[in-house]
Each structure stands twice: as structure tokens, then as C-alpha cells.
Amino acid sequence: MLAYSDDWDSSSLDNSTNASMVSSASNGRFDFYIGLFLAMSSSLFIGTSFILKKKALIRLSNRGIRAGEGGYGYLRDVVWWSGFLMMAAGEGANFAAYAFAPASLVTPLGALSVLVSAMLASKFLNERLNLLGKIGCLVCLLGSTMIVIHAPKEQEVTTMQELVLKLKDFGFISYVAIVLAASAVLIFYFAPRYGRTNPLVYITISGSLGSLSVMGCKGTGVAIKQTFAGDNVFVLPVTWLLIASVSFFVTVQMNYLNKALDIFNTSVVSPILYVFFTTFVIIASSILYKEWFNMKPEDVLGNLVGFSTIISGIFLLNAFKEHDISLSNLNVPVHRTDEAAGGGGIVRRSNGGPAALAHSRFGEDQSHVGLLTGDGDDSSLEGEHAHIVPAGSA
């Protein structure tokens, strides 16, 4: 009878443990989807805020001192404040997302804000969104989807007690010291000299210090969740230290982001800031929260490939932004005659007019091929056929 009782108690304990693990996993997955929704909402708000703030800065560029020159006239502009409130709403949603989902998921999804700002800029700021830009948008969406699929579903830190131990880690302290030292050099030496000519100066300051604000946001989110669960951790000094660090770093980050937006095009600032900011956040998160350490190799690879895919999409979105590329002006058929296949030739239009092109040989001694161009206007070649004829008949 005693043996039966012991077996029954052991079985009950195992069942209780299994039920607890299933409940924890279910709650973790539910939190993951809440964080995902908040991150996507944040991208929508932040992408829109870029356009509103840029619109205000353009209007104010001819009045008073510009933000890039140290002016703060935008603080009296309603449109700028609308953009600021939109960004505050986006950052608030982003802040909440870090409380529910890993930083390695939330931060890369910021690429969606680049897509939103690119599409709105083409409509409201008269910035181009050509064929390659649209392809870049699609590639960014594919990369974001890959990150969502392979991101860690459970967080590594759930209480402030655990976080305090991680904050004392030598690796994270070293990271903070390096970022603060590098930012100080950029602010006091490089910014006055190169800030107005090189966008990397202001963007690096904003992105690197922004990674520290994200770590603070995630820690503050942990504190809020733990307090709502019945354990008040706002009596701990570290909680208020995290809140103060978030306020300070966000203020500095926004200041230098405003300077970059005032001087440089939105299509330059948004993608570079995304790459720098996301890279710094992933590095800081991997050091402090160690979210990548328990992931499967295929998930790590999926995250890296997804991030690289997003960067490729952003490159397509912005690298050729000033070029008029569309399906219509890519459809220029070029033919060469059989006589030219084995010898030298030049390209001629089908109507008999010679194209502005130098001679091109197809022999073994020459590896280069002439390019088809128009008479100063590439669009004039649309719908016309070109032929390569022997050089002797030119």
C-alpha cells in the first residue's frame, strides 16, 4: 500500500510539472505574438513620423536657424510635434514589445518602418520609388518573415533579480564603456568637423546610444511585468537607474537623428540608421540577455540570413533611388546579325540610324562588349530594335 502511495505521489508530481511546463510554453508563445504585433505597429508609427518631421524641417529650412546648425525652431511647429507624437507612440509600442518578445525579433522588424517611410516619401516628399525600390520592399518583407520564423520564442530574463546579475557581467560593462567612449569622441571631435558632410557621424551616435536605450527599455519592461505579477520591484534602485538611462539615451538619440534628417535625405538616413541601430542592438542583446545562446543552429542561421536579406532589400530600395528604372524602359530589345557574331561590329538601330557606340570586337583577344546608348536620351531607344553589323560596313 505504501509503495502504491509513493508511485501515485511521484506520478502526480510528474503530471503537475508537465502541466506547468506546457502552461509556461503556451504563455511564452502568446507573449511572442503580442510582441510581434506591437513591433509591427511601432514600425508603422515610426515610419510615418519620419515623413511628418522631415516635412516640418523642410518648411522651416528657410526660416531661422536649421536643426543641423543647432537651431530648435522646429519645437514651435505643429507638424513637427505631430511627427514627434507619432514617434513617441511608435517608441511606446516598441518599448512594450521588448517586454513580450526578444530584442533579436523586435529590432530587425524595424525594417518595416523603412518601407513605410519610403512609400510615404514617394507620395508626400516627391522622392522616387522606382522598380528596384519596389523589389527592395518585397525583399525586406521576405527577410522580416524569415526573422519572425526563426526568432527565439522564449526570453532569457524574466525577473529583475536575474537582470541585476547580468548587468554585472564584465562583457556588458565593457560594451557600455566602449560605446560611451566612442560616442564621446564622435560628439566632441568628429561631429563639429564632419557632421554636415558625412551622414555616418550623426547616425553612428544615434544608433550606438540607441542600443543602450533598447537594453534599458527591455529591462524596464521586465520590471513592469514583474510588478503587475504582484512583486513590486520599483523599490529597487536599479529599476529607476534603467528608467533614467532610457530617458537620457533616447533624448541624445533623437537630437542627433534630427540633425541627420535636417541635413541629409530621408532615403539616406533611414536605411543606414536601421543597419547601424539593429547591428548594435543585436550585439548588445547577445551580450546582456544571451538570447542567441540557446537557439538551434538552423535558427541562428535563419536569423542571420533574414537580417542579411533585409539589408540587401534596403540597399535596393535606396542605392538606385535617383535612377528612373521601370519595366517600360528596361524593355529595349537588342539583336546582332550573324555576320557580326564572329567579327567586329557596331550597334545600329533598326531604322538605320547609328547608335552612339564605339566599336566592339567579339574575338578571343577582346573580352569587352560595347554598350547600347542613345543620342543623349536613353528613353529614345524604347520600342526600337538595334542590330550589330560588321565594322567594315559602318
Secondary structure as GFF3:
##gff-version 3
##sequence-region A 1 394
A	DSSP	alpha_helix	2	60	.	.	.	ID=ss1
A	DSSP	three_ten_helix	67	69	.	.	.	ID=ss2
A	DSSP	three_ten_helix	73	76	.	.	.	ID=ss3
A	DSSP	alpha_helix	78	100	.	.	.	ID=ss4
A	DSSP	alpha_helix	103	106	.	.	.	ID=ss5
A	DSSP	three_ten_helix	108	110	.	.	.	ID=ss6
A	DSSP	alpha_helix	111	124	.	.	.	ID=ss7
A	DSSP	alpha_helix	131	150	.	.	.	ID=ss8
A	DSSP	alpha_helix	160	167	.	.	.	ID=ss9
A	DSSP	alpha_helix	170	185	.	.	.	ID=ss10
A	DSSP	pi_helix	186	190	.	.	.	ID=ss11
A	DSSP	alpha_helix	191	194	.	.	.	ID=ss12
A	DSSP	alpha_helix	199	228	.	.	.	ID=ss13
A	DSSP	alpha_helix	237	263	.	.	.	ID=ss14
A	DSSP	alpha_helix	266	288	.	.	.	ID=ss15
A	DSSP	alpha_helix	297	319	.	.	.	ID=ss16
A	DSSP	alpha_helix	327	330	.	.	.	ID=ss17
A	DSSP	three_ten_helix	338	341	.	.	.	ID=ss18
A	DSSP	beta_strand	344	349	.	.	.	ID=ss19
A	DSSP	beta_strand	360	361	.	.	.	ID=ss20
A	DSSP	three_ten_helix	378	381	.	.	.	ID=ss21
A	DSSP	beta_strand	386	390	.	.	.	ID=ss22
A	DSSP	three_ten_helix	391	393	.	.	.	ID=ss23
###
